[in-house]
Amino acid sequence: MLFMMIRMMMMMMMIMMRMRMRMMMMRMMRMMMMMMMMMMMMMMMMMMMMTTTTTTTTTTTTTTTTTTTTTMMMMMMMMMMMMMMMMMMMMMMMMMMMMMMMITMITMITMMMMITMMTMTTTMMMTMHTIYDDDNDYFDDNYYI
């Protein structure tokens, strides 16, 4: 997995070098590549963390493993959110260059809202799932009386 990531990084570097030939959207492309690199790095770090946690928690009880996995998921979600934000920023910049300010602003805001909502809902669902059992124990008994 790690090797694959490194290889992808190398490829990105190559692409960057090639992009230098073209002078039109050079700066933008470079920025994009930088963002991609950062993302790759983050993903690598996450993978490393995931592997370490799994190795440590296999010996302990199942409850701890579930909690760790949920936390990892949340972290992943956060990472995804960050990536999305970065991408959005890049898009916005590009659009700005193309002189479509208002539309981009509106779209940006809407996208941000959507992403945030989605992430929040997913995290909530995960937490709820961890808290409650699969059975209907969380229903109040007095409800049926």
N, C-alpha and C positions, 0 to 999 in steps of 0.2 A: 504494500500500500504506500509506504513512505517513498520507496523507490519510484513508484509511478508518479507521485507528487513532484519529486525532484525532476523527473523527466519532463513533466508538463511545464515546469518552471523554465527549463532549458529551452523548450519549444517557444515559450513566451519571449524569452530573450532574443531568440532568432528572429521572431516576427518583428520585434522592436527594431532590430538592426536593419531589417528589410524596409521597415516603414521610413527610416531615415532617408532613404532614396527619394521618396516622394515628399515634396515640400509643402503640399497644400494643407493637409490637416495633421501635420507632424506633431505639434504640441499636444493636441487633443488625444491623438492616438497614444502618445507616450504616457499621458496621464491615465488613460484607460488601462494601459498595460500595467502601470504602477499599481492601480487599484486591484487588478487581477492578481498581481503578485502578492499583495497584502492579503487578499482573500485566501489564496493558496496557503500562505503561511498560517493563517488562522485555522484553516481546515486541518492542516498538518498537526498543529498544536492540539486541536480538539481530538484528533485520532489518537495521538500519544496519550492524552489524558484518559480517553476511553479505555484504551488497552490497560493502562496502569490500574485504573479503578476496578476493572473486571478481574484482573489477577488478584488484587487484594481482597475483594469481596466474595470470592468463590468459597473461601474457607468459612466465612461467617454465615449467619442465618439468612433466610430468604427476604425478610423484611428490609434489612439493610440494603440488600441488592436492589430491591424495588425502588427504595428511596433514592439511591445513587443514580439509578437509571433515569428516574424522573428529573432529578437535578440536571443531569447531563442533557436531557431532552430540552429542558428550559434554556440551558446555556446555548445549545444548538440553535434554538429559536431566536435567541438574542443575537447570535452571530449572523443568522439569516437576515434578521431585521437590519442589522448594521450594514450588511452587504447591499440590501435593497436600497437603503438610504443613500449609500455611496453611489450606486448605479443611477438613482434618481437625480442626484446632484450632477453627475456627469451628463446625463441627458439634458438636464436643465441648462447647463453651460453651453452645450452644443446648440440647443434651440435658441439660446440667447444670441449666439453668434449668427444664427439665421434670422434674427429679428422677429421672433414670434413670442414676445415677452408675456403678454397677458394670458394667452392660451396655455402656455407652458406652466405658468404660475398656478392656474386653476387645476390643471391636470396633476401637477405635483402635489398639491394639497390633498386632492381627492385620493391619490395613490397612497400617500402617507397615511391617511385616515384608514383606508382599507387594510393596509398592511398591519397597522397597529391593532386594529380590531381583530383581525384574523389571528395574530399572535396571542393576543390576550385571551381570546376564546379557547384556543388550543391549550394554552397553559392552564386555564381554569378547568377545562375538561380533564386534563391529566391529573391535576391536584385532586379533583373530586373523585376521580376513579381510584386514586390511592387511598383517599379517606374512607370511602364507602366500600362495602363488600359488593360482590356481584348479586347477592341475594337482596331481597327487599327489606332488609333489616332497618334501614334508615327511615322507613315509614313509621309514623306514630301509631301505636296500637289503639289509642283512644279515638282515632279517626273513624274506625269502623263501627264503633259502638253507637 
